[in-house]
């Protein structure tokens, strides 16, 4: 195998290598023989399909698969032989059509010099789930299952109100004719604060004029930045009716026995799982900030940073679509707005990998299993979720990468200069 590596920039390398033709031919022949032993084709008995027919049917596909495997295998071998540490995926092209010469272009991990995590100063947050947190969650669940009863009284905080309104500022009226219908729960912050706060105390059927200051960026240009008169009339007021925390309520959340203590235990487990994830997220950001600020001077692989920025843009566009909006077609350079956060993310990721490599940190299978069971426990049929992960290499690889990152983050935090700052459960999960 002939291999040559040259530097095209500080962090980019170009590798030229070739494959022996006989190696490709041997691989293709062996794979076709395997297929011939089990192939089923109309007009032939199983295992008796002529080699020529097998080659005509599967030859091109098998050749592409074998060639792809040999290229990757040869490239990986050359990377190990030349002690290269890749940053991101390589681009591998044929030097010219029809031959077995290839050119691989890739970026390498920068030289970070001395990585002394003991010099970092890390704030590690702590928190625990209290009985009050469980009580609050049960109250939230009751609010989710609330029903509404019509009442004949003035509206108050927490009521569901329905009504109509129209808005006037100078000679502009919205709508031009008639009224707009609205429904809201007073205190839910669905309307502008000045308007929603004024709903409490209003009587059914009585028109009330409320002065409302509209924000500068309001969607209606004629109202943006102006104070308008909003004419409001309530048509209906309903008060919430919360369910009792009885056996039926408990059973509706999957606790078949209807036992309240079991219900509280389940809630505690769920909150502790959420808290664990929130605290790890905070620690990941804290360690990441310390690492990126300490090693901000290090040159990073530009293509890796650009790819990360494009991925962050794609993620934002997907979030917009999930929110029911059309983000439109972004300009070609839209990813440039994400270059700085992408740079920090890439730097933190490379440094975490560097720490793991230098200190020979290994993936803990026990921690992988624990994390998998935690993920699965959020589903109705956890064993099926576990089986799905076990049978999907891509899912399992993502899980292992996440666990390995958490292991390294913990390892760094334990050896850095750190202080512990206690938070309440609500404070911790808000972060």
N, C-alpha and C positions, 0 to 999 in steps of 0.2 A: 504493500500500500504506500503510495507516494503522497506525502502531505507537506505543505509549506504554509507558514503563518506569517503575515506581515501586519504592521501597525499602520492604519490609515489616519488615526488621530490618537489623542491621549487615551481614549477609552474604547475606540472601535478597532476591530481586528477583521482581517480578511483571510480566510483559509481556502486553499486550493487542494483538492484531493481527487483521486480517481478510484474507480472500482474495477477489479479484474473481471473481464467478460465471462470467464469460466465460472466464477463464483455466482454470478447472476443466473447463468444457464443451469448450473447445478441446482440452485434453489428453486427455479421455476419447474424443472423436471421432477424434483422430489415432491413438490406440492401437487403437480398434476397427477402423479402416481397415487397420492393419497386420495385425491378426489375420485380417481377411476375406481378405487376399491369399494366406494360406497355410493357412487353416482347412480341415480335412477332416471332413465330416459326411455321414452316411448319407443317400443320396437326392440329393446335390448333387455336382457336379464340383468338384475343388479350385479354390479362388479364385472360385467362382460362388455361394457361399452368400449369400442375400439379407441386406442390412444389418439388417433387422428381426430376423431369426433370430439373427444374431451378437449383436445388442444384448440379446435375451432370454436368450441362453445365457451371455454373458460380461459383460453390462453392470454388474451389481452388483460383481463382483470387480474389474473394471477401474477402476470409480469409486473403490473403496476404495484400490487401489494408487496411482492418480494423486493422490488427495487426500492420502494419507500422504506421498508424495514432495513435493508442493507445500508442505505444512505444514512439513516439515523444512527444505526449501530456503528458505522465507520466514523461518523462525525463525533459521536460520544466517546469512542475509543481514542480519537485524536485529541479531544479536549482533555481527557485524563492524562494522556502521554505528555502533553505540553503544559500540564498543570495550570489550565485556564479556569477561571471562575466566571461563568456567564451571568450577565444581568439581563434578564428577559429572554425571549425566544429568538433563535437565529433565523435569518432568511437564507434559504438554500436554493440555488438555481443551477441549472445545467450550464456549463461553460459554452456549449454549442449544441444545437439540436442533433440527436442521433448518437452522440458519443456518451461515454461514462465518466466524463470529467465534470466536476462540480465546484461551485464557488459558494462558500458560506460567509455571510457578513453578520457580525454580532458585536455586542458591547460587553465589556467586562466590568466586574466590580472594582470600584476605585480603591486606592490604598488609603486606609483610614489612619495609619500610623498607630500610635498608642491609644487603645480604647480602655480607659480606666473608669469603670462604672462607680468606683468608690468616691470619685470626685463629684458625682452628681448629687443634687439635693432634691429629694422627692417628698411630696406631701401625700401620705396615704390615708384616704378616708375610711372610716369605720362606721357601721350602723347595724341596727338589729330590728327585727320585727317585734312590735309590742302588741299587747292585747288591744290597745287603742287603735292601732293600725288595722287589726282584724275587724274591730267594730266599725271602723270607717268603711272598709271594703263591703261589709254586709249592708251598710246603709246605702252605698253606691249601687249594690245589686237590687235593693228594694226600689231605689229610684228608677232603675232600668225597667222594673216590672210594674211601675205605677199605672193606675188608671185615672180617669178624669170624671168628675161629677159637676154638672152645671149648677151654678149658684146665682142667686138674685141679690147681689151686693156689689159694692165697689171693689175694683181689682186691687190685689196686693202682691207683694213679692212671692214668687213661686207659682203664681196662677198661670194657666194657659188662657190667653186672650185671643179673640178673633175680631177683626174690625176692618175699617176702611180709612183711607187718608188721601189728602191731596195737598200739594205744596205750592206756595206762592212766594216769589221774590221779584220785586219791581214789577215788570210787565210780563214776566215768564211764569207760566202755570204748568205743573206736572201732576197728572196728565193734562193734556190740553182740554179734555172734557171728561166728566165723570170722576171716578175715584179709583184708587188701587186697593186691592184686598191684601190683608196681611194676617199672619198667625205667628205668635211667639210666646215663649215662656218668659215671664218677667224675671230678669236676673240672669238670663242665659247668654247675654252679650251678643245676640243675633242682630240687634239694631244699633244705631248710633247711641252712645250713652245718654246724651241729653234727651233723646226721644224715648228710649226705653225706661229711664228713670222716672219720666213724667207719667208713664202709664199707670203706675201704682196710685190708687186713689180715684181713678176715673170711674164714672157711673155709666152703665149701659144706656146707649141711645142719646147721650149728651155730647154734642160736638165741642171739642176743646182745642184752642189754638196754642201751639207750643213753638217757641222760638228755638231753632236748631242751627248751630254753626256747622257747616259742612267742611270737611277737610279740603286742603288745596288740591289733592290728587283725586278728588271725587270723580266717579265715572261720568257724571252728567256735567259737561263744561259750564252750563248756565248756573249751576249751583255751587261749583267748586270754589272754595274759599269765601263763601258768602253766608250770611245769616238769613235764614228763610223762615216763613211762617208755615208750620205744618198743621193742617186741620185734621184732627183725629176723632173718630166716633167708634166706640166699642159696640159690637153686636152680641158678643157672648163672653162670659167669664166662667172658667171651670177651675175647681180646686183639685189638687192631687190627692189621691187615695193610695196609701202605701200598703202593701201586703204584710200580714203578720209573718214573723219568722217561725213558722210552724213546720210540722213534718212534711206537708205538701210542698211548701216553699223549698225546703231543703232537698227533697227528692227531685224537684225540677232542675237542680244543678248536678244531677248524677249521683247523689248519695242515696242509694237504694233503700238503706235502712231508715232514712229520715232522721237519723241521730244528729242532734245539734253539735255535740262535741266532735263527732267525726267531720262534720261540715267545717267547723272552725280549724280542725287539724289540716284539712285539705287546703283551706284558704291560707293557713300559715305556710304550708309547703310551697304553694304557688308564689306567695309574696317573697319568701326566702330565695326562691329561684330567680325571681325578677330582681331582687336586691343584689344577689351575687353577680348577675350580669351587669347591673348598673355600676357596681363598685369596680368591676374589672374594666368596664369602659372608661371610668374616670382615671383608673390607674394607667391604662393604656395611653390615654391622652397626656397624662402628667409625665410619664416616662418618655413618650414621644417628643413632647415639648423640650424636655431637658436634653435629649439626645440631639435633636435638630438644632437647638440653639448653640450647643457646645461644638458641633461639627458642621456648622453652617458654611464654613469656608471650603469644604470638600467639593471638588468638581464631580458632577453626577452625569451618568449616561444620558445624553440629550434625547435620544429616541425613546428610552424607557420613560422619561418624564413626560414627553409628548403623548405617548400611548396612555399613560395614566390620566393625563388631562382630558383626553378624548373619552376615556371611560367614565370620568366624572361628569362630563357634559352629557353623555348618553344616559347616565343614571338620572340626572336632573330632568331630562326630556321625558323619560319614562314615568317619573313621578308626576309630571304635569299631565301626561296622558291618563294616568290612573285617577287623577283628580277630575277627569271628565272634560279637560280643556285640550285644545289643539295647539301645540307649541309652534307649529309651522316649520318651515325649513330654515334651520339656523345658517348664518353665513359661514363661509369656509374657515374663517379664523376664529369662530366662536369659542373653540377650546382654549384659546390663549388667555381667556379670563380665569381659567383654572390652573394655569401653569405654576403659580406660587404655592397653592395648597397641594398640588400634585407633587411638586418638588419636595415638600416636607414629608408627604406620605411615602414617597420613594426612598428618601434619605432614612426615615425611621425604619422602614422595612429592611433596607440593606444593612443597617447597623444591628438590628435584631438578629438577622441572619449571621452577621459577622461575629457577634458575641456567642451565638450558639456554636459556630464552627471553631472558634478559638478555645472555647472551654469544653468542647466535645459534649454538648448537651444533647441528650437523646429523648425521643418521643416516649412518653410514659403511657403504655397501653392501658393501664388501669384508669388513668385520667381520661383517656379517649372513651372508654366504656362508660365512665361516670357521666361524661358530657353527653354522650349519645342517649343514655337513659333519661337524663334531664330533658333533652329535646323531645324525646318520644313521649314523656309523661304529660306533655301539653296536648296530646291528641287522644281521641276516644279509644283507639286501638294501638297502644304503644308498641306491642310486639310486631305488628305489621310495619310500623315505621322503622324499627330496628332492622328488620329483615330487608326493607327497601335500601337502607344505607349499606348493609352488608353486601348486597348484590349489585350496587352501583359504584364502580371504582371512582367516578368523578365526584360523587357526593362524599364518599369516604375520604378521598384525598383533600377535599375542601375542609372537612371536619378535622382531619389530622393537622392540616396547616393552621387552623384556628387554635387548636389545643397547643400545638408547639409554640405558637406566638405567645399564648398566655403563660406557658411555662417559662419562657425566656423573660417576659415582662416581670413575672414574680421573682425570678432569679436576680434580675437587675435591681428591683426595688429592695430586696432583702440586703443587698450588698452596698447600696447607695446610702448616703446620709439621709435618713428619712425621719419625718415626724408624723404622728398619727393625729388626725383631726376628726372628732366624732360628729356625725350628722344624724338627723332624724331620718326615718324611712322616706318621708315625703321629699325632704331636701336631697337625699341620695338619688332617688329615681328621676328627679327633675333635671339632673345634670346631664 
